[in-house]
Amino acid sequence: MDIACYTHNVEKKCFLISVFIFPRAPRLKFNNECSCSNSCEKVLELLFDDNKPITFEDIPLSFNYTINEKNISNEGIKKYEIIKNICNTVITNRGLSIQKRLIILGKIFQNIERLSDENLSSIINISNVDYSYITNINLSYGIQKKLVKFYAERSISIQKYAEEAIRYFEEENEIKKYLKAKERLYSLFPNIEIMLEKILHNYMIYIQFPFSNNLYSLIEEHASLCGVYLFLKYIVLGYMANKNTLEDFIDVVTAIFRLINHTNFNHDVYVLLKIENLTTIESLENVI
């Protein structure tokens, strides 16, 4: 079928890579949109090719496959567009760390759920949001390790990467090695915050965050996104502790998103966080 899609620029570059649908992901639920999966190495290469934020443009795309369209009310589409724009604004705010952006997003979602749909546009002013947070490094590390161990035993995609990360941290004082690995990664890639931003932003676009599931609230979707970030951080830090190249980084990230994008991960990670009583923004502030 031929559709006019609202797509980010990496899609235009990646369009001719394959005659198959992967890594492209058309989304017609709210609007004609298309994105590319982080589970494709070429997509990440294109994302990291420059430091510019992900942008969007209208281009015609053709897909030789059936796409099921869903009817959404005009009010639902309007709400989606407003909240999507808020998410784009927050996640690309480079004056703040990735952790602060995620926390602010959660606080905004709390405010949104208290407002009527008619007043949603007023929430886009985030100047009055409290940016402060305190991370409990021991609690954060513990939940990251628990999440990764759960999937290391169940996912072929990330097993070798997760096991290597776990072995690295368990060799001696785990918190000390975790902080050392973080310092090394930031030294190895001075633009790592931009890289993480693009990874998370592309994922958010891919799942139409925070509307990936009609049964989830904004707060639940936010907790799931935080779970993705915690999971990603632990494996990448541990695996990259003894690696030196962008190719290694892309290799481990694509493996992680083969699990995340092509399974029920975003639901499962929410359930795991819920078991640990880590689904509210107040609790997530301690571990992000």
C-alpha atoms as an extended CHARMM CRD file, in Angstrom:
* protein
*
       288  EXT
         1         1  MET       CA              0.0000000000        0.0000000000        0.0000000000  PROA      1               0.0000000000
         2         2  ASP       CA              1.0960000000        3.5730000000       -0.6440000000  PROA      2               0.0000000000
         3         3  ILE       CA              0.8450000000        6.0090000000        2.2320000000  PROA      3               0.0000000000
         4         4  ALA       CA              2.2230000000        9.4330000000        3.0610000000  PROA      4               0.0000000000
         5         5  CYS       CA              4.1730000000        8.9460000000        6.2520000000  PROA      5               0.0000000000
         6         6  TYR       CA              5.3830000000       11.3020000000        8.9520000000  PROA      6               0.0000000000
         7         7  THR       CA              8.8200000000        9.8320000000        9.5040000000  PROA      7               0.0000000000
         8         8  HSD       CA             12.0960000000       10.7720000000       11.1010000000  PROA      8               0.0000000000
         9         9  ASN       CA             15.0430000000       11.4250000000        8.8240000000  PROA      9               0.0000000000
        10        10  VAL       CA             16.9620000000        8.2200000000        9.4850000000  PROA      10              0.0000000000
        11        11  GLU       CA             14.0690000000        6.3750000000        7.8140000000  PROA      11              0.0000000000
        12        12  LYS       CA             14.7080000000        8.1760000000        4.5420000000  PROA      12              0.0000000000
        13        13  LYS       CA             18.3420000000        7.0750000000        4.5590000000  PROA      13              0.0000000000
        14        14  CYS       CA             17.5020000000        3.5280000000        5.5330000000  PROA      14              0.0000000000
        15        15  PHE       CA             14.5660000000        3.0250000000        3.1650000000  PROA      15              0.0000000000
        16        16  LEU       CA             16.4780000000        1.3620000000        0.3210000000  PROA      16              0.0000000000
        17        17  ILE       CA             18.5810000000       -0.9730000000        2.4690000000  PROA      17              0.0000000000
        18        18  SER       CA             16.2000000000       -3.8770000000        2.0920000000  PROA      18              0.0000000000
        19        19  VAL       CA             13.1570000000       -4.8220000000        0.0430000000  PROA      19              0.0000000000
        20        20  PHE       CA             11.6740000000       -6.3110000000        3.2100000000  PROA      20              0.0000000000
        21        21  ILE       CA              9.7510000000       -4.3650000000        5.8420000000  PROA      21              0.0000000000
        22        22  PHE       CA             12.4560000000       -4.6950000000        8.5390000000  PROA      22              0.0000000000
        23        23  PRO       CA             13.7400000000       -2.4440000000       10.0480000000  PROA      23              0.0000000000
        24        24  ARG       CA             10.9090000000       -0.1130000000        9.0640000000  PROA      24              0.0000000000
        25        25  ALA       CA              7.8310000000        0.0780000000       11.2630000000  PROA      25              0.0000000000
        26        26  PRO       CA              4.7450000000        1.7810000000        9.7720000000  PROA      26              0.0000000000
        27        27  ARG       CA              2.3110000000        2.9900000000       12.4250000000  PROA      27              0.0000000000
        28        28  LEU       CA             -1.1740000000        4.1000000000       11.3480000000  PROA      28              0.0000000000
        29        29  LYS       CA             -3.0310000000        3.9630000000       14.6580000000  PROA      29              0.0000000000
        30        30  PHE       CA             -3.0050000000        7.7240000000       15.2820000000  PROA      30              0.0000000000
        31        31  ASN       CA             -1.3990000000        9.1270000000       12.1610000000  PROA      31              0.0000000000
        32        32  ASN       CA              0.5710000000        7.9290000000        9.1310000000  PROA      32              0.0000000000
        33        33  GLU       CA              3.9670000000        7.4600000000       10.7710000000  PROA      33              0.0000000000
        34        34  CYS       CA              7.0080000000        5.2900000000       10.2240000000  PROA      34              0.0000000000
        35        35  SER       CA             10.1290000000        4.6030000000       12.2320000000  PROA      35              0.0000000000
        36        36  CYS       CA             13.0570000000        2.1860000000       12.2440000000  PROA      36              0.0000000000
        37        37  SER       CA             13.9760000000       -0.4110000000       14.8360000000  PROA      37              0.0000000000
        38        38  ASN       CA             17.0270000000       -0.0520000000       17.1070000000  PROA      38              0.0000000000
        39        39  SER       CA             17.5730000000       -3.7560000000       16.5130000000  PROA      39              0.0000000000
        40        40  CYS       CA             19.1100000000       -2.9620000000       13.1140000000  PROA      40              0.0000000000
        41        41  GLU       CA             22.8200000000       -2.0920000000       13.1650000000  PROA      41              0.0000000000
        42        42  LYS       CA             22.4870000000        0.2420000000       10.1810000000  PROA      42              0.0000000000
        43        43  VAL       CA             19.7860000000        2.2550000000       11.9340000000  PROA      43              0.0000000000
        44        44  LEU       CA             22.0820000000        2.9370000000       14.8950000000  PROA      44              0.0000000000
        45        45  GLU       CA             24.9670000000        3.7760000000       12.5850000000  PROA      45              0.0000000000
        46        46  LEU       CA             22.7790000000        6.3820000000       10.8960000000  PROA      46              0.0000000000
        47        47  LEU       CA             21.5090000000        7.7390000000       14.2050000000  PROA      47              0.0000000000
        48        48  PHE       CA             25.0770000000        8.1480000000       15.4830000000  PROA      48              0.0000000000
        49        49  ASP       CA             26.3320000000        9.6250000000       12.2110000000  PROA      49              0.0000000000
        50        50  ASP       CA             25.8140000000       13.1200000000       13.6240000000  PROA      50              0.0000000000
        51        51  ASN       CA             24.8070000000       14.7910000000       16.8780000000  PROA      51              0.0000000000
        52        52  LYS       CA             21.6290000000       16.3960000000       15.5810000000  PROA      52              0.0000000000
        53        53  PRO       CA             18.3970000000       15.4980000000       17.3920000000  PROA      53              0.0000000000
        54        54  ILE       CA             15.9910000000       13.2030000000       15.5750000000  PROA      54              0.0000000000
        55        55  THR       CA             13.7090000000       15.2660000000       13.3530000000  PROA      55              0.0000000000
        56        56  PHE       CA             10.6390000000       14.4590000000       11.2860000000  PROA      56              0.0000000000
        57        57  GLU       CA              9.5200000000       15.0090000000        7.7400000000  PROA      57              0.0000000000
        58        58  ASP       CA              6.7360000000       14.0310000000        5.3370000000  PROA      58              0.0000000000
        59        59  ILE       CA              7.7560000000       11.6190000000        2.5960000000  PROA      59              0.0000000000
        60        60  PRO       CA              5.8710000000        8.9860000000        0.5550000000  PROA      60              0.0000000000
        61        61  LEU       CA              6.5710000000        5.3670000000        1.5090000000  PROA      61              0.0000000000
        62        62  SER       CA              5.3240000000        2.1430000000       -0.0570000000  PROA      62              0.0000000000
        63        63  PHE       CA              4.8210000000       -1.1680000000        1.7520000000  PROA      63              0.0000000000
        64        64  ASN       CA              3.9010000000       -4.3650000000       -0.0200000000  PROA      64              0.0000000000
        65        65  TYR       CA              2.1190000000       -5.7330000000        2.9810000000  PROA      65              0.0000000000
        66        66  THR       CA             -1.2140000000       -5.3810000000        4.7380000000  PROA      66              0.0000000000
        67        67  ILE       CA             -1.4470000000       -2.8290000000        7.5250000000  PROA      67              0.0000000000
        68        68  ASN       CA             -4.4770000000       -2.9790000000        9.7780000000  PROA      68              0.0000000000
        69        69  GLU       CA             -5.8220000000        0.4960000000       10.4110000000  PROA      69              0.0000000000
        70        70  LYS       CA             -7.5980000000        1.3420000000       13.6690000000  PROA      70              0.0000000000
        71        71  ASN       CA            -10.2100000000        4.0030000000       14.1090000000  PROA      71              0.0000000000
        72        72  ILE       CA             -9.2740000000        6.5840000000       16.7310000000  PROA      72              0.0000000000
        73        73  SER       CA            -11.4610000000        9.5520000000       17.5890000000  PROA      73              0.0000000000
        74        74  ASN       CA            -10.3120000000       13.0600000000       16.6990000000  PROA      74              0.0000000000
        75        75  GLU       CA             -9.9840000000       13.7410000000       20.4220000000  PROA      75              0.0000000000
        76        76  GLY       CA             -7.7280000000       10.7000000000       20.8060000000  PROA      76              0.0000000000
        77        77  ILE       CA             -5.5460000000       11.7880000000       17.8940000000  PROA      77              0.0000000000
        78        78  LYS       CA             -5.2730000000       15.3060000000       19.3120000000  PROA      78              0.0000000000
        79        79  LYS       CA             -4.2600000000       13.9420000000       22.7230000000  PROA      79              0.0000000000
        80        80  TYR       CA             -1.6660000000       11.6970000000       21.1050000000  PROA      80              0.0000000000
        81        81  GLU       CA             -0.1440000000       14.5790000000       19.1360000000  PROA      81              0.0000000000
        82        82  ILE       CA              0.0430000000       16.8810000000       22.1740000000  PROA      82              0.0000000000
        83        83  ILE       CA              1.6590000000       14.2810000000       24.4250000000  PROA      83              0.0000000000
        84        84  LYS       CA              3.9850000000       13.0810000000       21.6660000000  PROA      84              0.0000000000
        85        85  ASN       CA              5.2190000000       16.6420000000       21.1890000000  PROA      85              0.0000000000
        86        86  ILE       CA              5.7870000000       16.9650000000       24.9300000000  PROA      86              0.0000000000
        87        87  CYS       CA              7.8060000000       13.7340000000       24.9200000000  PROA      87              0.0000000000
        88        88  ASN       CA              9.8760000000       14.9230000000       21.9540000000  PROA      88              0.0000000000
        89        89  THR       CA             10.5680000000       18.2330000000       23.7020000000  PROA      89              0.0000000000
        90        90  VAL       CA             11.6310000000       16.6450000000       26.9840000000  PROA      90              0.0000000000
        91        91  ILE       CA             13.7390000000       13.7650000000       25.6650000000  PROA      91              0.0000000000
        92        92  THR       CA             15.7410000000       16.1050000000       23.3940000000  PROA      92              0.0000000000
        93        93  ASN       CA             16.3710000000       18.7290000000       26.1050000000  PROA      93              0.0000000000
        94        94  ARG       CA             20.1580000000       18.5370000000       26.1780000000  PROA      94              0.0000000000
        95        95  GLY       CA             20.4370000000       21.0070000000       29.0080000000  PROA      95              0.0000000000
        96        96  LEU       CA             19.4740000000       18.1040000000       31.2750000000  PROA      96              0.0000000000
        97        97  SER       CA             20.9240000000       14.6440000000       31.8510000000  PROA      97              0.0000000000
        98        98  ILE       CA             19.0670000000       11.6080000000       30.5210000000  PROA      98              0.0000000000
        99        99  GLN       CA             18.0770000000       10.7250000000       34.0890000000  PROA      99              0.0000000000
       100       100  LYS       CA             16.5280000000       14.1540000000       34.6670000000  PROA      100             0.0000000000
       101       101  ARG       CA             14.6540000000       14.0030000000       31.3830000000  PROA      101             0.0000000000
       102       102  LEU       CA             13.0890000000       10.6870000000       32.3530000000  PROA      102             0.0000000000
       103       103  ILE       CA             12.1470000000       11.9670000000       35.8030000000  PROA      103             0.0000000000
       104       104  ILE       CA             10.6250000000       15.1590000000       34.4100000000  PROA      104             0.0000000000
       105       105  LEU       CA              8.6460000000       13.1180000000       31.8980000000  PROA      105             0.0000000000
       106       106  GLY       CA              7.2000000000       11.0790000000       34.7520000000  PROA      106             0.0000000000
       107       107  LYS       CA              6.2700000000       14.2090000000       36.6830000000  PROA      107             0.0000000000
       108       108  ILE       CA              4.6110000000       15.6740000000       33.6150000000  PROA      108             0.0000000000
       109       109  PHE       CA              2.6080000000       12.4760000000       33.1510000000  PROA      109             0.0000000000
       110       110  GLN       CA              1.4530000000       12.7530000000       36.7600000000  PROA      110             0.0000000000
       111       111  ASN       CA              0.1790000000       16.2510000000       36.0300000000  PROA      111             0.0000000000
       112       112  ILE       CA             -1.4500000000       15.1900000000       32.7660000000  PROA      112             0.0000000000
       113       113  GLU       CA             -3.4730000000       12.4850000000       34.4910000000  PROA      113             0.0000000000
       114       114  ARG       CA             -4.9350000000       15.1390000000       36.7840000000  PROA      114             0.0000000000
       115       115  LEU       CA             -6.0260000000       17.3550000000       33.8670000000  PROA      115             0.0000000000
       116       116  SER       CA             -8.9460000000       17.1560000000       31.4960000000  PROA      116             0.0000000000
       117       117  ASP       CA             -8.1110000000       16.6530000000       27.8290000000  PROA      117             0.0000000000
       118       118  GLU       CA             -9.1330000000       20.2570000000       27.1400000000  PROA      118             0.0000000000
       119       119  ASN       CA             -6.3060000000       21.5410000000       29.3470000000  PROA      119             0.0000000000
       120       120  LEU       CA             -3.5500000000       19.2810000000       28.0510000000  PROA      120             0.0000000000
       121       121  SER       CA             -1.8300000000       21.9560000000       25.9830000000  PROA      121             0.0000000000
       122       122  SER       CA             -1.0650000000       23.9600000000       29.1500000000  PROA      122             0.0000000000
       123       123  ILE       CA              1.2420000000       21.2320000000       30.4430000000  PROA      123             0.0000000000
       124       124  ILE       CA              3.8720000000       21.8070000000       27.7600000000  PROA      124             0.0000000000
       125       125  ASN       CA              5.3990000000       24.5710000000       29.9060000000  PROA      125             0.0000000000
       126       126  ILE       CA              7.7860000000       22.5300000000       32.0750000000  PROA      126             0.0000000000
       127       127  SER       CA              9.5430000000       25.4760000000       33.6870000000  PROA      127             0.0000000000
       128       128  ASN       CA              7.8730000000       24.8070000000       37.0370000000  PROA      128             0.0000000000
       129       129  VAL       CA              8.8170000000       21.1110000000       37.2090000000  PROA      129             0.0000000000
       130       130  ASP       CA             11.1210000000       20.1340000000       40.0690000000  PROA      130             0.0000000000
       131       131  TYR       CA             14.3660000000       18.8810000000       38.5010000000  PROA      131             0.0000000000
       132       132  SER       CA             15.9080000000       17.5620000000       41.7180000000  PROA      132             0.0000000000
       133       133  TYR       CA             16.3620000000       13.8840000000       42.4260000000  PROA      133             0.0000000000
       134       134  ILE       CA             18.5360000000       11.6170000000       44.5690000000  PROA      134             0.0000000000
       135       135  THR       CA             19.6860000000        8.2620000000       43.2400000000  PROA      135             0.0000000000
       136       136  ASN       CA             20.1950000000        5.3770000000       45.6490000000  PROA      136             0.0000000000
       137       137  ILE       CA             23.0960000000        3.7510000000       43.8100000000  PROA      137             0.0000000000
       138       138  ASN       CA             22.8700000000        0.4840000000       45.7320000000  PROA      138             0.0000000000
       139       139  LEU       CA             19.1400000000        0.1520000000       45.0700000000  PROA      139             0.0000000000
       140       140  SER       CA             19.6000000000        1.1860000000       41.4410000000  PROA      140             0.0000000000
       141       141  TYR       CA             22.3880000000       -1.2970000000       40.8250000000  PROA      141             0.0000000000
       142       142  GLY       CA             20.4520000000       -4.0550000000       42.5690000000  PROA      142             0.0000000000
       143       143  ILE       CA             17.3370000000       -3.6590000000       40.4420000000  PROA      143             0.0000000000
       144       144  GLN       CA             19.3680000000       -3.3790000000       37.2400000000  PROA      144             0.0000000000
       145       145  LYS       CA             21.1930000000       -6.6000000000       38.0440000000  PROA      145             0.0000000000
       146       146  LYS       CA             17.9440000000       -8.3680000000       38.9240000000  PROA      146             0.0000000000
       147       147  LEU       CA             16.3240000000       -7.3200000000       35.6430000000  PROA      147             0.0000000000
       148       148  VAL       CA             19.3310000000       -8.4140000000       33.5910000000  PROA      148             0.0000000000
       149       149  LYS       CA             19.7160000000      -11.7590000000       35.3790000000  PROA      149             0.0000000000
       150       150  PHE       CA             16.0490000000      -12.5390000000       34.7370000000  PROA      150             0.0000000000
       151       151  TYR       CA             16.4310000000      -12.0750000000       30.9870000000  PROA      151             0.0000000000
       152       152  ALA       CA             19.9390000000      -13.5480000000       30.7590000000  PROA      152             0.0000000000
       153       153  GLU       CA             18.3940000000      -16.8860000000       31.6640000000  PROA      153             0.0000000000
       154       154  ARG       CA             15.5960000000      -16.5500000000       29.1140000000  PROA      154             0.0000000000
       155       155  SER       CA             16.8440000000      -14.6480000000       26.0580000000  PROA      155             0.0000000000
       156       156  ILE       CA             19.2870000000      -16.0040000000       23.4950000000  PROA      156             0.0000000000
       157       157  SER       CA             19.5690000000      -12.5010000000       21.9930000000  PROA      157             0.0000000000
       158       158  ILE       CA             21.2250000000      -10.9290000000       25.0150000000  PROA      158             0.0000000000
       159       159  GLN       CA             22.5350000000      -13.9480000000       26.9280000000  PROA      159             0.0000000000
       160       160  LYS       CA             26.2340000000      -13.6290000000       26.0790000000  PROA      160             0.0000000000
       161       161  TYR       CA             26.2280000000       -9.8420000000       26.5530000000  PROA      161             0.0000000000
       162       162  ALA       CA             24.3450000000      -10.0130000000       29.8310000000  PROA      162             0.0000000000
       163       163  GLU       CA             26.5220000000      -12.8080000000       31.2090000000  PROA      163             0.0000000000
       164       164  GLU       CA             29.7020000000      -10.9200000000       30.3180000000  PROA      164             0.0000000000
       165       165  ALA       CA             28.3590000000       -7.8050000000       32.0580000000  PROA      165             0.0000000000
       166       166  ILE       CA             27.3900000000       -9.7590000000       35.1580000000  PROA      166             0.0000000000
       167       167  ARG       CA             30.8110000000      -11.4680000000       35.3240000000  PROA      167             0.0000000000
       168       168  TYR       CA             32.5840000000       -8.1200000000       35.0390000000  PROA      168             0.0000000000
       169       169  PHE       CA             30.6840000000       -6.5520000000       37.9190000000  PROA      169             0.0000000000
       170       170  GLU       CA             30.9530000000       -9.6150000000       40.1800000000  PROA      170             0.0000000000
       171       171  GLU       CA             34.7450000000       -9.8070000000       39.9670000000  PROA      171             0.0000000000
       172       172  GLU       CA             35.1420000000       -7.4170000000       42.9130000000  PROA      172             0.0000000000
       173       173  ASN       CA             33.2560000000       -4.5540000000       44.6140000000  PROA      173             0.0000000000
       174       174  GLU       CA             30.2540000000       -4.3250000000       42.2860000000  PROA      174             0.0000000000
       175       175  ILE       CA             29.2550000000       -0.7280000000       42.9610000000  PROA      175             0.0000000000
       176       176  LYS       CA             32.8460000000        0.4330000000       42.5340000000  PROA      176             0.0000000000
       177       177  LYS       CA             33.1310000000       -1.4140000000       39.2310000000  PROA      177             0.0000000000
       178       178  TYR       CA             29.7550000000       -0.0830000000       38.0890000000  PROA      178             0.0000000000
       179       179  LEU       CA             30.8310000000        3.5220000000       38.6730000000  PROA      179             0.0000000000
       180       180  LYS       CA             34.2010000000        2.8250000000       37.0560000000  PROA      180             0.0000000000
       181       181  ALA       CA             32.4850000000        1.3410000000       33.9850000000  PROA      181             0.0000000000
       182       182  LYS       CA             30.2250000000        4.3880000000       33.7090000000  PROA      182             0.0000000000
       183       183  GLU       CA             33.2080000000        6.7450000000       33.9030000000  PROA      183             0.0000000000
       184       184  ARG       CA             35.0060000000        4.7290000000       31.2330000000  PROA      184             0.0000000000
       185       185  LEU       CA             32.0350000000        4.7320000000       28.8560000000  PROA      185             0.0000000000
       186       186  TYR       CA             31.6350000000        8.4940000000       29.1680000000  PROA      186             0.0000000000
       187       187  SER       CA             35.3500000000        8.8690000000       28.4930000000  PROA      187             0.0000000000
       188       188  LEU       CA             35.2370000000        6.4940000000       25.5190000000  PROA      188             0.0000000000
       189       189  PHE       CA             32.2330000000        8.2830000000       23.9770000000  PROA      189             0.0000000000
       190       190  PRO       CA             32.1440000000       11.9600000000       25.0390000000  PROA      190             0.0000000000
       191       191  ASN       CA             28.7700000000       12.2830000000       23.2750000000  PROA      191             0.0000000000
       192       192  ILE       CA             27.2770000000        9.2370000000       25.0350000000  PROA      192             0.0000000000
       193       193  GLU       CA             24.3600000000       11.2870000000       26.4160000000  PROA      193             0.0000000000
       194       194  ILE       CA             23.3840000000       12.1980000000       22.8550000000  PROA      194             0.0000000000
       195       195  MET       CA             23.7220000000        8.5620000000       21.7950000000  PROA      195             0.0000000000
       196       196  LEU       CA             21.5060000000        7.4190000000       24.6770000000  PROA      196             0.0000000000
       197       197  GLU       CA             19.0190000000       10.1710000000       23.8550000000  PROA      197             0.0000000000
       198       198  LYS       CA             18.7680000000        8.9860000000       20.2650000000  PROA      198             0.0000000000
       199       199  ILE       CA             18.3980000000        5.3460000000       21.3130000000  PROA      199             0.0000000000
       200       200  LEU       CA             15.5820000000        6.1410000000       23.7390000000  PROA      200             0.0000000000
       201       201  HSD       CA             13.9010000000        8.6830000000       21.4500000000  PROA      201             0.0000000000
       202       202  ASN       CA             13.9400000000        6.2770000000       18.5110000000  PROA      202             0.0000000000
       203       203  TYR       CA             12.4710000000        3.5590000000       20.7340000000  PROA      203             0.0000000000
       204       204  MET       CA              9.7330000000        5.9280000000       21.9270000000  PROA      204             0.0000000000
       205       205  ILE       CA              8.8260000000        6.7320000000       18.3230000000  PROA      205             0.0000000000
       206       206  TYR       CA              8.9120000000        3.0370000000       17.4100000000  PROA      206             0.0000000000
       207       207  ILE       CA              6.3360000000        2.0670000000       20.0610000000  PROA      207             0.0000000000
       208       208  GLN       CA              4.2980000000        5.2980000000       19.7770000000  PROA      208             0.0000000000
       209       209  PHE       CA              5.1290000000        6.0800000000       23.3920000000  PROA      209             0.0000000000
       210       210  PRO       CA              3.2420000000        6.5470000000       25.6650000000  PROA      210             0.0000000000
       211       211  PHE       CA              0.4000000000        4.8410000000       23.7690000000  PROA      211             0.0000000000
       212       212  SER       CA              1.9510000000        1.4750000000       23.0110000000  PROA      212             0.0000000000
       213       213  ASN       CA             -0.8910000000       -0.3540000000       24.7540000000  PROA      213             0.0000000000
       214       214  ASN       CA             -4.4700000000        0.8360000000       25.2450000000  PROA      214             0.0000000000
       215       215  LEU       CA             -4.6010000000       -0.8530000000       28.6470000000  PROA      215             0.0000000000
       216       216  TYR       CA             -1.6550000000        1.0710000000       30.1130000000  PROA      216             0.0000000000
       217       217  SER       CA             -1.7960000000        4.4240000000       31.8560000000  PROA      217             0.0000000000
       218       218  LEU       CA              0.7920000000        7.1220000000       31.1770000000  PROA      218             0.0000000000
       219       219  ILE       CA              2.4440000000        6.3100000000       34.5080000000  PROA      219             0.0000000000
       220       220  GLU       CA              2.6840000000        2.6210000000       33.6090000000  PROA      220             0.0000000000
       221       221  GLU       CA              4.1550000000        3.4520000000       30.2100000000  PROA      221             0.0000000000
       222       222  HSD       CA              6.6830000000        5.7340000000       31.9100000000  PROA      222             0.0000000000
       223       223  ALA       CA              7.7330000000        2.9890000000       34.3410000000  PROA      223             0.0000000000
       224       224  SER       CA              8.2170000000        0.6170000000       31.4200000000  PROA      224             0.0000000000
       225       225  LEU       CA             10.4350000000        3.1720000000       29.6340000000  PROA      225             0.0000000000
       226       226  CYS       CA             12.5120000000        3.5640000000       32.7910000000  PROA      226             0.0000000000
       227       227  GLY       CA             12.8450000000       -0.2200000000       32.9200000000  PROA      227             0.0000000000
       228       228  VAL       CA             14.1690000000       -0.2060000000       29.3540000000  PROA      228             0.0000000000
       229       229  TYR       CA             16.7220000000        2.4380000000       30.3250000000  PROA      229             0.0000000000
       230       230  LEU       CA             17.8790000000        0.5520000000       33.4570000000  PROA      230             0.0000000000
       231       231  PHE       CA             18.1630000000       -2.7120000000       31.5360000000  PROA      231             0.0000000000
       232       232  LEU       CA             20.0970000000       -1.0570000000       28.7170000000  PROA      232             0.0000000000
       233       233  LYS       CA             22.4350000000        0.7690000000       31.0940000000  PROA      233             0.0000000000
       234       234  TYR       CA             23.5480000000       -2.2720000000       33.0760000000  PROA      234             0.0000000000
       235       235  ILE       CA             24.3370000000       -4.4630000000       30.0710000000  PROA      235             0.0000000000
       236       236  VAL       CA             26.0370000000       -1.6990000000       28.0840000000  PROA      236             0.0000000000
       237       237  LEU       CA             28.2020000000       -0.5640000000       31.0200000000  PROA      237             0.0000000000
       238       238  GLY       CA             29.2940000000       -4.0860000000       31.9090000000  PROA      238             0.0000000000
       239       239  TYR       CA             29.8310000000       -5.2880000000       28.3620000000  PROA      239             0.0000000000
       240       240  MET       CA             31.6550000000       -2.1530000000       27.1950000000  PROA      240             0.0000000000
       241       241  ALA       CA             33.9680000000       -2.1190000000       30.2400000000  PROA      241             0.0000000000
       242       242  ASN       CA             36.5170000000       -4.1190000000       28.2380000000  PROA      242             0.0000000000
       243       243  LYS       CA             35.5670000000       -2.9350000000       24.7380000000  PROA      243             0.0000000000
       244       244  ASN       CA             36.7900000000        0.0910000000       22.7980000000  PROA      244             0.0000000000
       245       245  THR       CA             34.8670000000        0.6040000000       19.5770000000  PROA      245             0.0000000000
       246       246  LEU       CA             31.5960000000        2.0520000000       18.3570000000  PROA      246             0.0000000000
       247       247  GLU       CA             31.0140000000       -1.2640000000       16.5760000000  PROA      247             0.0000000000
       248       248  ASP       CA             31.0600000000       -3.0510000000       19.9510000000  PROA      248             0.0000000000
       249       249  PHE       CA             28.5800000000       -0.5350000000       21.3370000000  PROA      249             0.0000000000
       250       250  ILE       CA             26.2330000000       -0.9080000000       18.3780000000  PROA      250             0.0000000000
       251       251  ASP       CA             26.5270000000       -4.6900000000       18.5710000000  PROA      251             0.0000000000
       252       252  VAL       CA             25.3520000000       -4.8680000000       22.1760000000  PROA      252             0.0000000000
       253       253  VAL       CA             22.6050000000       -2.2440000000       21.7740000000  PROA      253             0.0000000000
       254       254  THR       CA             21.0950000000       -3.9550000000       18.7250000000  PROA      254             0.0000000000
       255       255  ALA       CA             21.1170000000       -7.2700000000       20.5880000000  PROA      255             0.0000000000
       256       256  ILE       CA             19.2880000000       -5.6490000000       23.5010000000  PROA      256             0.0000000000
       257       257  PHE       CA             16.6500000000       -4.1910000000       21.2060000000  PROA      257             0.0000000000
       258       258  ARG       CA             16.1520000000       -7.4770000000       19.4010000000  PROA      258             0.0000000000
       259       259  LEU       CA             14.7400000000       -8.5640000000       22.7450000000  PROA      259             0.0000000000
       260       260  ILE       CA             12.9780000000       -5.2990000000       23.6190000000  PROA      260             0.0000000000
       261       261  ASN       CA             11.3530000000       -4.4960000000       20.2620000000  PROA      261             0.0000000000
       262       262  HSD       CA             10.3870000000       -7.9800000000       19.1840000000  PROA      262             0.0000000000
       263       263  THR       CA              9.0000000000       -9.4820000000       22.3910000000  PROA      263             0.0000000000
       264       264  ASN       CA              6.5580000000       -8.3840000000       25.0920000000  PROA      264             0.0000000000
       265       265  PHE       CA              9.4430000000       -6.7810000000       26.9860000000  PROA      265             0.0000000000
       266       266  ASN       CA              7.8000000000       -3.4170000000       27.6970000000  PROA      266             0.0000000000
       267       267  HSD       CA              4.9570000000       -5.2060000000       29.5220000000  PROA      267             0.0000000000
       268       268  ASP       CA              7.1620000000       -7.7610000000       31.2560000000  PROA      268             0.0000000000
       269       269  VAL       CA              9.6330000000       -5.1890000000       32.5530000000  PROA      269             0.0000000000
       270       270  TYR       CA              6.7540000000       -3.1710000000       33.9970000000  PROA      270             0.0000000000
       271       271  VAL       CA              5.5080000000       -6.2610000000       35.8450000000  PROA      271             0.0000000000
       272       272  LEU       CA              8.9920000000       -6.9230000000       37.2310000000  PROA      272             0.0000000000
       273       273  LEU       CA              9.2870000000       -3.3260000000       38.4350000000  PROA      273             0.0000000000
       274       274  LYS       CA              5.8150000000       -3.5430000000       39.9690000000  PROA      274             0.0000000000
       275       275  ILE       CA              6.8640000000       -6.6040000000       41.9580000000  PROA      275             0.0000000000
       276       276  GLU       CA              9.7430000000       -4.5010000000       43.3050000000  PROA      276             0.0000000000
       277       277  ASN       CA              7.3760000000       -1.5740000000       44.1050000000  PROA      277             0.0000000000
       278       278  LEU       CA              9.1780000000        0.6160000000       41.5720000000  PROA      278             0.0000000000
       279       279  THR       CA              6.4670000000        1.9530000000       39.2900000000  PROA      279             0.0000000000
       280       280  THR       CA              5.7140000000        5.4160000000       40.7110000000  PROA      280             0.0000000000
       281       281  ILE       CA              7.8010000000        8.4370000000       39.7950000000  PROA      281             0.0000000000
       282       282  GLU       CA              8.6370000000        8.8560000000       43.5010000000  PROA      282             0.0000000000
       283       283  SER       CA             10.1450000000        5.3660000000       43.6390000000  PROA      283             0.0000000000
       284       284  LEU       CA             11.7690000000        5.4980000000       40.1930000000  PROA      284             0.0000000000
       285       285  GLU       CA             13.6020000000        8.7060000000       41.1380000000  PROA      285             0.0000000000
       286       286  ASN       CA             15.7150000000        6.5600000000       43.4720000000  PROA      286             0.0000000000
       287       287  VAL       CA             16.9270000000        4.1730000000       40.8040000000  PROA      287             0.0000000000
       288       288  ILE       CA             17.1330000000        6.1570000000       37.5450000000  PROA      288             0.0000000000
